[in-house]
C-alpha cells in the first residue's frame, strides 16, 4: 500500500468519526423526535463507515489512530447547543460534501466489503429560522470589513488627517450598513410577495381541480420509495382538508413553510445592519483611540484580526481548512486595500498639488 493511500484512508477515517460524533450530538440536541431519529441513523451509518476504514488500515498492517474531535466539529456542536440544530445544518451538509469525496477506488472497496448504510432523508423544513443564517452572518461581516478597510486605507493613502479618516470610516460603516439592511428588507419582501402569488395560484387550481393535487401528492410519495397502495393511502389522509393539501403542495413545490414565507423582513434587515457594522468596525476603532502612524498600523492589525475571525468562520460552511480560508481572505483584502491606498495616494497628491 502506498503512503498516499494510507494517508487517504486515515483522512477518511477521521472524517467519518467526526461525522459520527457530530450527528450523535445533533440527535441529542434535536427537539423534534423525527429529526433526532434521522440524525441518530446517520450517526450509526457514519460509525459503520469508520469501522470499514479501521479494517482497511489493520489489514494493511497499520495502527488505527486514536480519535480526537476536530475544532470545526466542536464549533458546530457549540453553535447547535446555543442556537439549535437547524441553525448549523446547512453548514454541516456543506462541510460533509466538500470535506469527504472518496476516490472511485475507495468507493468500490467500501461497496465490496461493507454494505452501504441506508440512505437517510432528513424531514424537510423551510423558513427563515435555520436556513443559511450562519453563512449570511459571515458574508455580511466580511462585506463590512473589506469595504470599510478599503475606504479607510484609501483615505489614509490620501494623507488625510486622523479626524478625516475616522469620519470617513464611520460614514462608510453607517452608509454600508443601511444599504445592506435596505437591500435585505427589499429582498425578503420581494420573496414573500412572489411566494404569496404562487400560493394564491395553487389555491385557485386546488379549488378547481382537487384530483390533480391528489395525484401530485401520490407522485411525491412514490418518488420517496412508497409503493402505489401506500402512496394512495398517505395521500388520502393528507388531502382530507384543502388547507393541509395546499400546505403540502407549497412545501414540496416551492420549498418554503407557508406560515413563514422566508422569515421576517425586519429581522433580516436588522441582522444585516448589525453584521455589516460589526465587520466594518474593525478598521475604524483604532482611529478612535490612536493617532498618526499608530492609528494606521493599529487599523491594519485590527483588520488582520477580523480577517482571521471571518476566515475561520468561513471554513465552517465551505469545508476548506481554516488556514486556506484565512489566507484567501488576506489575499482578497490585501488586493482591495492596496488598490484603494494607491488610488487615494495618487488623488491626494493630484488634488493637494
C-alpha positions as CSV (number, residue, x, y, z in Angstrom):
1,X,0.0,0.0,0.0
2,X,1.4,3.4,-1.0
3,X,1.9,6.2,1.5
4,X,-0.7,8.3,-0.3
5,X,-3.3,5.5,0.1
6,X,-2.6,5.2,3.9
7,X,-2.9,9.0,4.3
8,X,-6.2,8.9,2.4
9,X,-7.6,6.1,4.5
10,X,-6.6,7.9,7.7
11,X,-8.3,11.1,6.4
12,X,-11.4,9.2,5.5
13,X,-11.4,7.6,9.0
14,X,-11.1,10.9,10.7
15,X,-13.9,12.5,8.7
16,X,-16.3,9.5,9.4
17,X,-15.5,9.6,13.1
18,X,-16.1,13.3,13.2
19,X,-19.4,13.0,11.4
20,X,-20.5,10.2,13.7
21,X,-19.8,12.4,16.8
22,X,-21.4,15.4,15.2
23,X,-24.6,13.7,14.2
24,X,-24.9,11.9,17.5
25,X,-24.7,15.3,19.2
26,X,-27.3,16.7,16.9
27,X,-29.6,13.8,17.7
28,X,-29.2,14.5,21.4
29,X,-30.0,18.2,20.9
30,X,-32.8,18.0,18.4
31,X,-36.2,18.9,19.9
32,X,-38.1,17.2,17.0
33,X,-38.3,13.5,17.6
34,X,-38.2,12.7,13.8
35,X,-35.1,14.8,13.4
36,X,-33.5,13.2,16.4
37,X,-34.1,9.7,14.9
38,X,-32.8,10.8,11.5
39,X,-29.6,12.2,13.0
40,X,-29.1,9.1,15.0
41,X,-29.5,6.9,12.0
42,X,-26.9,9.0,10.1
43,X,-24.5,8.7,13.1
44,X,-24.9,4.9,13.0
45,X,-24.1,4.9,9.3
46,X,-21.0,7.0,9.9
47,X,-19.9,4.6,12.6
48,X,-20.2,1.7,10.1
49,X,-18.1,3.7,7.5
50,X,-15.5,4.4,10.2
51,X,-15.2,0.7,11.0
52,X,-14.6,0.0,7.4
53,X,-11.6,2.3,7.2
54,X,-10.3,0.9,10.5
55,X,-10.4,-2.6,9.0
56,X,-8.6,-1.4,5.9
57,X,-5.8,0.1,7.9
58,X,-5.5,-3.0,10.1
59,X,-5.4,-5.3,7.0
60,X,-2.5,-3.3,5.7
61,X,-0.6,-3.7,9.0
62,X,-1.0,-0.1,10.2
63,X,-2.1,1.1,13.6
64,X,-5.5,2.7,13.9
65,X,-5.0,6.2,15.3
66,X,-6.9,7.5,18.4
67,X,-9.7,9.8,17.6
68,X,-9.7,13.5,18.6
69,X,-12.7,15.5,17.7
70,X,-11.7,18.3,15.3
71,X,-12.1,22.0,16.0
72,X,-14.6,22.5,13.3
73,X,-16.9,19.8,14.7
74,X,-16.5,21.3,18.2
75,X,-17.5,24.7,17.0
76,X,-20.6,23.4,15.1
77,X,-21.7,21.4,18.2
78,X,-21.3,24.6,20.3
79,X,-23.4,26.6,17.8
80,X,-26.0,23.8,17.7
81,X,-26.2,23.9,21.5
82,X,-26.7,27.7,21.5
83,X,-29.0,28.2,18.5
84,X,-30.5,24.8,17.7
85,X,-29.6,22.1,15.2
86,X,-31.3,23.7,12.2
87,X,-29.0,26.7,12.5
88,X,-25.9,24.7,11.7
89,X,-27.4,22.0,9.4
90,X,-26.7,23.9,6.1
91,X,-23.0,24.2,7.2
92,X,-22.9,20.6,8.3
93,X,-24.1,19.4,4.9
94,X,-21.6,21.7,3.0
95,X,-18.8,20.5,5.1
96,X,-19.7,16.8,4.7
97,X,-19.9,17.1,0.9
98,X,-16.8,19.3,0.5
99,X,-14.6,17.6,3.0
100,X,-15.1,14.0,2.0
101,X,-15.3,12.9,-1.6
102,X,-13.8,9.4,-1.7
103,X,-11.9,8.3,-4.8
104,X,-13.6,5.8,-7.1
105,X,-11.2,3.1,-5.8
106,X,-12.3,3.9,-2.2
107,X,-15.9,3.7,-3.1
108,X,-15.6,0.4,-4.8
109,X,-13.6,-1.1,-1.9
110,X,-16.2,0.1,0.5
111,X,-19.0,-1.3,-1.5
112,X,-17.3,-4.7,-1.9
113,X,-16.5,-5.1,1.8
114,X,-19.3,-3.4,3.7
115,X,-22.9,-2.7,2.8
116,X,-23.6,0.9,2.4
117,X,-25.8,2.4,5.2
118,X,-29.4,3.0,4.3
119,X,-29.9,6.4,2.7
120,X,-31.5,8.8,5.2
121,X,-33.5,11.8,4.2
122,X,-34.0,14.4,6.9
123,X,-37.5,15.7,7.3
124,X,-37.8,18.8,5.1
125,X,-38.1,22.1,6.9
126,X,-38.1,25.5,5.4
127,X,-38.2,29.0,6.6
128,X,-36.2,31.9,7.8
129,X,-35.0,30.5,11.2
130,X,-32.3,28.0,10.3
131,X,-31.6,28.3,6.6
132,X,-28.3,29.8,5.7
133,X,-28.1,32.1,8.8
134,X,-24.5,31.2,9.6
135,X,-23.4,31.8,6.0
136,X,-25.2,35.1,5.7
137,X,-23.8,36.3,9.0
138,X,-20.2,35.5,7.9
139,X,-20.7,37.1,4.5
140,X,-22.3,40.2,5.9
141,X,-19.4,40.8,8.4
142,X,-16.9,40.1,5.6
143,X,-18.5,42.7,3.3
144,X,-18.4,45.3,6.1
145,X,-14.7,44.5,6.9
146,X,-13.4,44.5,3.3
147,X,-15.3,47.6,2.1
148,X,-14.6,49.8,5.1
149,X,-10.9,48.7,5.3
150,X,-10.6,49.7,1.7
151,X,-12.2,53.1,2.4
152,X,-10.1,53.8,5.5
153,X,-6.9,52.9,3.7
154,X,-7.9,55.0,0.7
155,X,-8.3,58.0,3.0
156,X,-5.0,57.2,4.7
157,X,-3.3,57.0,1.4
158,X,-4.6,60.4,0.5
159,X,-2.7,61.7,3.6
160,X,-5.9,62.8,5.3
161,X,-5.8,63.6,9.0
162,X,-6.9,61.1,11.6
163,X,-10.2,63.0,12.1
164,X,-11.0,62.8,8.4
165,X,-10.1,59.1,8.2
166,X,-12.3,58.4,11.3
167,X,-15.2,60.4,9.9
168,X,-15.0,58.7,6.5
169,X,-14.8,55.3,8.2
170,X,-17.8,56.0,10.4
171,X,-19.7,57.3,7.4
172,X,-18.8,54.2,5.4
173,X,-19.9,52.0,8.3
174,X,-23.3,53.7,8.7
175,X,-24.0,54.0,4.9
176,X,-22.9,50.5,4.1
177,X,-25.0,49.0,7.0
178,X,-28.0,51.0,5.9
179,X,-27.6,49.9,2.3
180,X,-27.3,46.2,3.4
181,X,-30.3,46.5,5.6
182,X,-32.5,48.1,2.9
183,X,-31.4,45.6,0.3
184,X,-32.2,42.7,2.7
185,X,-35.6,44.1,3.6
186,X,-36.5,44.5,-0.1
187,X,-35.2,41.1,-0.9
188,X,-37.2,39.3,1.8
189,X,-40.3,41.3,1.0
190,X,-40.0,40.6,-2.7
191,X,-39.6,36.9,-2.0
192,X,-42.7,36.9,0.3
193,X,-44.8,38.7,-2.5
194,X,-43.6,36.1,-5.0
195,X,-44.5,33.2,-2.8
196,X,-47.8,34.7,-1.9
197,X,-48.7,35.0,-5.6
198,X,-47.6,31.4,-6.1
199,X,-49.7,30.2,-3.2
200,X,-52.8,32.1,-4.4
201,X,-52.4,30.5,-7.9
202,X,-52.1,27.0,-6.3
203,X,-55.1,27.6,-4.1
204,X,-57.2,28.5,-7.1
205,X,-56.0,25.5,-9.0
206,X,-56.8,23.3,-6.0
207,X,-60.3,24.6,-5.8
208,X,-60.9,23.9,-9.4
209,X,-59.1,20.5,-9.8
210,X,-58.5,18.9,-6.4
211,X,-57.8,15.5,-8.0
212,X,-54.8,17.0,-9.8
213,X,-53.4,17.9,-6.3
214,X,-54.0,14.4,-5.0
215,X,-52.2,12.8,-8.0
216,X,-49.3,15.2,-7.4
217,X,-49.0,14.2,-3.7
218,X,-49.2,10.5,-4.7
219,X,-46.4,11.0,-7.1
220,X,-44.3,12.7,-4.4
221,X,-44.7,9.6,-2.1
222,X,-43.9,7.3,-5.0
223,X,-40.7,9.2,-5.6
224,X,-39.8,8.7,-2.0
225,X,-40.0,4.9,-2.3
226,X,-43.5,4.1,-1.2
227,X,-45.5,1.6,-3.3
228,X,-48.7,2.6,-5.1
229,X,-51.1,1.5,-2.3
230,X,-49.1,3.1,0.5
231,X,-48.8,6.3,-1.5
232,X,-52.6,6.4,-2.2
233,X,-53.3,5.8,1.5
234,X,-51.0,8.5,2.7
235,X,-52.2,11.0,0.1
236,X,-55.8,10.2,1.1
237,X,-55.1,11.2,4.7
238,X,-53.1,14.3,3.7
239,X,-55.8,15.6,1.3
240,X,-58.7,15.3,3.8
241,X,-58.7,19.1,4.1
242,X,-57.9,21.7,1.4
243,X,-55.6,23.6,3.8
244,X,-53.4,20.6,4.5
245,X,-53.3,19.8,0.8
246,X,-52.3,23.3,-0.1
247,X,-49.6,23.4,2.6
248,X,-48.1,20.1,1.3
249,X,-48.0,21.4,-2.2
250,X,-46.4,24.7,-1.2
251,X,-43.7,22.9,0.9
252,X,-42.9,20.4,-1.9
253,X,-43.2,22.7,-5.0
254,X,-41.8,26.0,-3.5
255,X,-39.6,24.6,-0.7
256,X,-41.0,27.1,1.9
257,X,-43.0,27.0,5.1
258,X,-46.3,28.7,4.2
259,X,-46.5,30.0,7.7
260,X,-43.2,31.9,7.4
261,X,-42.5,32.6,3.7
262,X,-38.9,33.3,4.1
263,X,-38.9,34.9,7.5
264,X,-39.2,38.4,8.8
265,X,-38.1,41.2,6.5
266,X,-37.4,43.5,9.5
267,X,-35.5,40.8,11.3
268,X,-33.3,40.2,8.2
269,X,-32.8,44.0,7.8
270,X,-31.7,44.5,11.4
271,X,-29.4,41.5,11.4
272,X,-27.8,42.6,8.1
273,X,-27.2,46.1,9.6
274,X,-25.6,44.7,12.7
275,X,-23.4,42.2,10.9
276,X,-22.1,44.7,8.4
277,X,-21.4,47.2,11.1
278,X,-19.6,44.6,13.1
279,X,-17.2,43.8,10.3
280,X,-16.8,47.5,9.3
281,X,-15.9,48.5,12.9
282,X,-12.5,46.6,12.8
283,X,-10.5,49.1,10.7
284,X,-12.2,52.2,12.3
285,X,-11.9,51.6,16.0
286,X,-8.1,52.2,16.2
287,X,-8.6,55.7,14.9
288,X,-10.8,56.4,17.9
289,X,-8.0,55.8,20.4
290,X,-4.8,56.3,18.4
291,X,-3.1,58.9,16.3
292,X,-0.7,59.2,13.4
293,X,1.1,56.1,12.3
294,X,0.0,54.2,15.4
295,X,-3.6,54.6,14.2
296,X,-2.7,53.5,10.7
297,X,-0.9,50.3,11.8
298,X,-3.5,49.7,14.5
299,X,-6.1,49.7,11.8
300,X,-4.1,47.2,9.8
301,X,-3.7,45.0,12.8
302,X,-7.4,45.2,13.7
303,X,-8.3,44.4,10.1
304,X,-6.0,41.3,10.2
305,X,-7.7,40.1,13.4
306,X,-11.1,40.5,11.7
307,X,-9.9,38.5,8.7
308,X,-8.7,35.7,10.9
309,X,-12.1,35.5,12.7
310,X,-14.0,35.7,9.4
311,X,-11.7,33.2,7.6
312,X,-12.1,30.7,10.5
313,X,-15.9,31.1,10.4
314,X,-16.0,30.8,6.6
315,X,-14.2,27.4,7.0
316,X,-17.3,26.1,8.9
317,X,-19.5,26.1,5.9
318,X,-17.1,25.8,2.9
319,X,-15.4,22.6,4.2
320,X,-12.0,24.1,3.4
321,X,-9.3,24.3,6.1
322,X,-9.1,27.3,8.3
323,X,-5.6,28.1,7.0
324,X,-6.8,28.2,3.4
325,X,-9.8,30.3,4.2
326,X,-7.8,32.8,6.2
327,X,-5.1,33.1,3.5
328,X,-7.8,33.7,0.9
329,X,-9.4,36.4,3.0
330,X,-6.0,38.1,3.4
331,X,-5.2,37.9,-0.3
332,X,-8.5,39.4,-1.4
333,X,-8.5,42.1,1.3
334,X,-4.8,43.0,0.7
335,X,-5.5,43.5,-3.0
336,X,-8.5,45.7,-2.3
337,X,-6.6,47.7,0.3
338,X,-3.6,48.1,-1.9
339,X,-5.6,49.4,-4.8
340,X,-7.6,51.9,-2.8
341,X,-4.5,53.1,-0.9
342,X,-2.6,53.7,-4.2
343,X,-5.6,55.5,-5.8
344,X,-6.1,57.6,-2.6
345,X,-2.4,58.5,-2.6
346,X,-2.4,59.5,-6.2
347,X,-5.6,61.5,-5.9
348,X,-4.4,63.1,-2.7
349,X,-1.1,64.2,-4.4
350,X,-3.0,65.5,-7.5
351,X,-5.7,67.4,-5.6
352,X,-3.3,68.7,-2.9
353,X,-0.8,69.8,-5.5
